[in-house]
Amino acid sequence: MVGIIIEAIITGILTGGVYALMASGLTLVFGVMDIINIGQGALVILGAYLSYVLEQQLHIDLFLGLLITMPCLFLLGMLIEWFFIRPIRRDRTMLSILVTFGIALIIEGILNLLFSADYIQLHAWYVTASFRIASFYLSYIYVFGFLLAVLLLGALYLLLYRTRFGRSMRAAMENRTAAELIGIDVERVSMITFGIGISLAAAGGMAFGATNTFNAGSAYDLISRLLAIIIFGGMGSLTGALAASVGMLVIEDVTAVTWSPVWANTVFFLLLVLILVLRPQGLFGRREGRKQ
């Protein structure tokens, strides 16, 4: 039993890194723009389908395919911000939910039209291959997915804290109005930030599609989990998204092997309810709202 629990913990940590990658784009966009992107789940699935097309039709490796899918979704994200998000001037947080939900429905409809509702999974040698650690086996894709998450989240950290653009992003996260007053082009920062958030969805979608079967409808379960993660960690907190992703996935996996797989998903959301009761702002969130 001890070996099974250790395996569940390791798998939870590795899977949590991938979820942190997907959730980081969601919490980054909220932090800078006060936008709750309900369409993030659908965009993750879109990234998975793009990786599937590149792998099936052009025989491009899943990780090499990110050199194509991430820039494509980055551009798509900027277009979405320009045409659908920027025109929202009042009640941005609430109206963004409706707008991005509509975008998610459009993406889901297009994917169902092109690929049908059948479940698929991405394939590569490292998806099915595994290696032995002590008394259990670990799939290569979980390790590679975690390393991808570490690489991209590390690059995001350097962007935020080691570049001039990153300082502009953090200024907009602290106080949008004050950032505008000191000459920061907040509209430009918002457009690029939204593009970055969506490009991270492409990477997360590839890792998700390699470790799970999926179809267009998978976006609903995925966005509910991502929202739970960023609420648990604190809206707008990248550190909170990482901690919540790893913590919640470890608890879910341990619950699945020690109690019941049926209860594992329930425990995931029971944790959310508990943290909202005890600490409504989340683990790393601030009690007061952001000043505008």
Secondary structure, DSSP 8 states (H G I E B T S, - for coil): -HHHHHHHHHHHHHHHHHHHHHHHHHHHHHHHH----TTHHHHHHHHHHHHHHHHHHS---HHHHHHHHHHHHHHHHHHHIIIIITT--SSHHHHHHHHHHHHHHHHHHHHHHHH-S--B----HHHH-EEEETTEEEEHHHHHHHHHHHHHHHHHHHHHHHSHHHHHHHHHHH-HHHHHHTT--HHHHHHHHHHHHHHHHHHHHHHHHHHS-B-TTHHHHHHHHHHHHHHHH-TT-HHHHHHHHHHHHHHHHHHHHHT-HHHHHHHHHHHHHHHHHH-TT-SS--SS----
